Amino acid sequence: MRTLPTSRLPVPLICCGLLLGFAFSAVAFSADDKPADSAKKADKKAAKAPSTPAGPLKVAKGFDVELLYTVPKEEEGSWVNMTVDPKGRLIVSDQYGALYRVTPQPIGDKTGKPTIEAIDIPLGEAQGLLWAFDSLYVVVNRGKKYESGLYRVQDTNNDDKLDKVELLRKIEGGGEHGPHAVILSPDGKSLYLVGGNATRVPETNSSIMKGIWGEDNLLPRMVDGSGFMADEKAPGGFVCRVSPDGKDWELIAMGFRNPYDIAFNTDGELFTYDSDMEWDVSTPWYRPTRVLHVTSGGDYGYRNGAGKWPPYYIDSLPAVADVGPGSPTGMVFGTGAKFPAKYQQALFCCDWSYGKLYALHLKPEGSTYGGELEDFISGTPLALTDIVVNPLDGAMYFLVGGRKTQSGLYRVTYSGAESTAPAAPEVDKAASDARALRHKVEALQGKTDKAGIDTLWPLLDHPDRFTRFAARVALEFRNPETWGNNAVFKAVNVEGKLQGILAYIHAVSRDPAHRGKDYQEPSKLGCLAVFAALSQIDISKLTVAQQLDLLRVYEVALCRFPRPEDATLQQLTERFNPLYPSKVRELNVELVQLLTFLQAPETAEKTVALLQEAPSQEEQIEYGRALRVLKTGWTPELRKTYFEWIGKADGYKGGNSFRGFIRNIRRDAVANLSDDQKAALGDLIEPQPDAAAAPAGPPRPLVKEYSLAEATKLVEPELHNRDFERGRALFAVAKCFSCHRFQNEGGGLGPDLSGLAGRFNKKDLLESIIEPSKVISDQYEAITVVTADGRVVTGRIANLNGDDMMINSDMLNPNNMVNVKRQDIEEMTKSKISMMPEGLLNTLNEGELLDLMAYLLSRGDRENAMFSSQK
């Protein structure tokens, strides 16, 4: 008998700059804030374990949460993952210890307690558990005792006791970024295993992307500012398909940072919740935690340090949903739960650091999906580690704990009025057909025969991004001599031509880090053919998205091929120099990299000007990073201005690695100076440890204190003839970029505002700005802690470590942490005051307010009708 696949651990914690900490094991509350009866009657022995002071859990309407078991830490450790066996029992793992079997008391039993049995086998330290094929599959992420790898455990004499342990495959990797979850495929014939970015891909029998990946960063690599995992290179985190006997492994997807879990929906599509790098907050390469649709052959663009790929790159795939700061752990679809239909189809995602259990409601978009997040359960703190649905009782179970800290097991049930009968997903024929086409293409991946080329070629310019990506991956494995001329010379549609050229580059080249003994340098003729084909594309006729694709294909070609001759470099300079600067930030980011690589003589002057005008520190850092390796076109005045900016950037605020990145920019820039130039710059080339960030401009005078009614009346009429660039600049003036992300730019501590136009009308948006404390989002609400010595600390819990609680009390400074010891806390309550300051609009005149509102409502689209003079 097979059960729903699930798996396991709070692993991405240190990887996001957050240390795993003590777990929440206080009394749980239902939706109407009544204590769960079973929580009051917790086992006395377990109850002696320390609990985290916290308010009641907030639970979605109609749902109830009960604390089933407070784990005695000294005897049974801290539980971090679980699965369900054929009898509906839970198998759980102590992160650094043994496996246990848990038989929960029946739903509705208010007096019973779960039965806990230690599993007597020489195995533990599991971060992945799955019952399938009459076996328990265990992924060990070595802590102290057991070898990392995939194990199979069986009951050989049918006495209901596991007794045989078999190591199927060693896996090189461990710690926070090691091997993680194992789940069952939708057809029940194979396993899927996910590894973190410090895990080497096990030796595979086949691969649909073997040897194709690379760092593909055009400018010299700038590793993590704190040196964290600096030697790690692509492929990063990965997903493999594995046969039940563990003998056959196939690489499916890569380019993740450190996903802990994976899950299939009822369409048979795979998803993961990938961790971010919280130490990168307030840098342009910071990417929030995000839910990804994992498709065959996908590369999701994680590279170490400043090398992470933005979501618009043609050779990467975007997120289904950006979540924000956090620490992704377990995830599961609601399939099999006795929940309302909406939640049976939802993807439940655990966030360890901010105590959130999200329900992501997916909506088909072509062959992929979009998603809307809902706070399903939240607590402060609530260190969620894993989650499963038990198909026998229809309940959801989740764990809190990790790192030898207090752990607890909870059960979620539904008691509302809606039907909980099994519900089939709504049929969307267009989406089903789109997925079927992509699957047809994916079936051609990893094959070297000529068959399928005629099918693949026209799909390179298919409107669906995931489909054309899959077609390119399938094409890359085939001998380019059988299709290369088509790619380089004969394609007409620009998307198809760019995808074909990119496939050709990948197929005839390898990134230097992945060139094997049999590698042969691409022929000079092939290199020239690529640049000749790209030169035939009229960039003036391209959309912004197509221009970005063209620039990216040039970047990959220049990364993979030997450096072109001077004549070719000069032609490229003459082609792209007139386009720089652009009015589009993303184009400027790619153009400055390309022109710096080319050492174009006007780049210094143009880029220093952009550096001074850029409204956000993230955009400034993009230009500053490129200038660090530019050697041509400098004047003494330009150098002085550049190093003055570096000094100012020393005072900017960001995550733990932020100052290290600025230090690296300074180091590389100084390395390009002669002794005379160093002497002329004097102290400007030295670090400024006490630098204070200069304001973006002179202090702005108070214009008026806008009331909600006054501002609403002003913006209610339809907006026209607004100024996009001024709106973006005002987003910085109002300090919005300091906390909020908007179109992949800005800080990460506040909500991402990119999609707010779809969720708020004009009045609601203005209310959230003018009266921020009126309605505070659960996801971003602060807590107020009163300590025994009279201290009062207000902020968000951002880090739990042992008995220490780290509270961020300033959203403008991600590293402004106040340490509070758990035993010193006398009271902890939810703050009624928003961490968002008031009065942010009061320095804007009416025209500026309208421009800012248009910018926010446009979702970053310069072509929006609000910026047109046409009424």
Secondary structure, DSSP 8 states (H G I E B T S, - for coil): ----------GGGGGGT--------S--B-TT--B-HHHHT--HHHHTS--------EE-TTEEEEEEEEE-HHHH--EEEEEE-TTS-EEEEETTS-EEEEE---TT-SS---EEEE--SS---EEEEEEETTEEEEEE--SSSS-SEEEEEE-SSSSS---EEEEEEE----GGGSEEEEEE-TTSS-EEEEE-TTS-----SEESSTTT-----SS-----TT-TTTT--TT-EEEEEE-TTS--EEEEEEEES----EEE-TTS-EEEEE---GGGTTSTT---EEEEEE-TT-B----SGGG---TT-TTS---SEEEESS-EEEEEE-TT-SS-HHHHS-EEEEETTTTEEEEEEEEEETTEEEEEEEEEEE-SS--EEEEEE-TTT--EEEEE--TT--EEEEEEEE-SSS--S-------HHHHHHHHHHHHHHTTTT--SSTTHHHHHHHTT-SSHHHHHHHHHHHHTS-GGGTHHIIIII--SHHHHHHHHHHHHHHH---GGG--TT-----HHHHHHHHHHHHTS-GGGS-HHHHHHHHHHHHHHHHHS----HHHHHHHHHHHGGG-S-SSHHHHHHHHHHHHHHT-TTHHHHHHHHHHH-SSHHHHHHHHHHHTT--SS--HHHHHHHHHHHHHHTT---STTHHHHHHHHHHHHHHT--HHHHHHHGGGGS--TT-----SSS---------HHHHHHHH-S---S--HHHHHHHHHHTTHHHH-BSSS-B-SSS---TTGGGT--HHHHHHHHHSTTTS--GGG--EEEEETTS-EEEEEEEEEETTEEEEE--TT-TT-EEEEEGGGEEEEEE-SS-SS-S-TTTT--HHHHHHHHHHHHTTT-TTSGGGSS--
